[in-house]
Amino acid sequence: MNEASKKKMFTRDNKLYRKYEGKPDIELIPESTNKFFYGDGQDKQFEFVTNDKGDVTQAWFINSGNRFRWDKMK
């Protein structure tokens, strides 16, 4: 299984979560409409990029100030 298939985002009860295979799900707490931080206190965030229709096209994973791009899978 490739690394990308192990990383997922999903919603449950109108809350956003990140999922890594083999690890507990972590709720992402909104800081703004497109920025979320880890609800477990880790220094990690996601920033979502949208197109002019409001659809998410990619996300930036920010870990201790380092940015990593996540492209949306189809």
DOVEXTOR-807290 format. One line per 8 residues: number of its first residue (from 1); their letters; for each residue x negated, y, z negated of C-alpha. Coordinates in Angstrom, 1 decimal. Each point is the difference from the previous one (the first is absolute). Layout:
BEGIN
NUM	A	X/Y/Z  ...
This chain:
BEGIN
1	MNEASKKK	0.0/0.0/0.0  -1.4/3.4/0.9  -0.5/2.8/-2.5  2.8/2.2/1.4  2.6/-2.7/-0.5  -0.8/0.0/-3.8  0.9/3.7/-0.5  3.7/1.0/0.0
9	MFTRDNKL	2.3/2.8/-1.1  3.6/-0.7/-1.0  2.9/1.6/-1.9  1.9/-1.5/-2.8  2.8/1.8/-1.9  -0.8/3.2/1.9  -3.6/-0.1/-1.2  -3.1/-0.4/2.2
17	YRKYEGKP	-2.5/-2.8/-0.8  -3.3/-1.2/1.4  -0.7/-3.7/0.3  -3.3/-1.8/0.4  0.1/-3.7/0.3  -0.9/-1.7/-3.3  0.4/3.2/-2.1  2.8/1.5/-1.9
25	DIELIPES	2.2/2.6/1.8  -0.6/3.6/-1.0  2.6/2.7/0.1  -1.0/3.1/1.9  1.1/3.2/-1.8  0.9/3.0/2.3  -2.1/3.1/-0.4  1.7/1.6/3.0
33	TNKFFYGD	2.0/-1.2/3.0  -3.1/-1.6/1.6  -2.4/-0.5/-2.9  0.2/-2.8/-2.5  -2.2/-1.1/-2.9  -0.4/-3.4/-1.7  2.3/-0.4/-2.9  -2.4/-2.1/-2.0
41	GQDKQFEF	-2.5/2.9/-0.6  -2.6/-1.0/2.6  -1.6/3.0/1.9  1.6/-1.1/3.3  2.5/1.7/2.3  1.8/-0.4/3.3  0.6/2.9/2.3  2.5/-0.7/2.9
49	VTNDKGDV	-0.2/1.6/3.4  3.2/0.4/2.0  0.9/0.9/3.5  2.4/2.8/1.1  2.9/-2.4/-0.6  -1.0/-0.7/-3.6  -1.2/-3.6/0.7  -3.1/-1.1/-1.9
57	TQAWFINS	-2.8/-0.7/2.5  -2.9/-0.6/-2.4  -1.1/0.3/-3.6  -3.1/1.1/-1.7  -1.1/-2.0/-2.9  -2.0/2.2/-2.4  -2.2/-1.7/-2.6  -2.1/2.2/-2.3
65	GNRFRWDK	-0.1/2.7/2.7  -0.9/-2.4/2.9  2.5/-0.1/2.8  0.8/-3.1/2.1  2.5/0.0/2.8  2.8/-2.6/0.2  1.7/-0.2/3.4  3.7/-1.1/0.0
73	MK	0.4/-3.6/1.2  2.8/-0.7/2.5
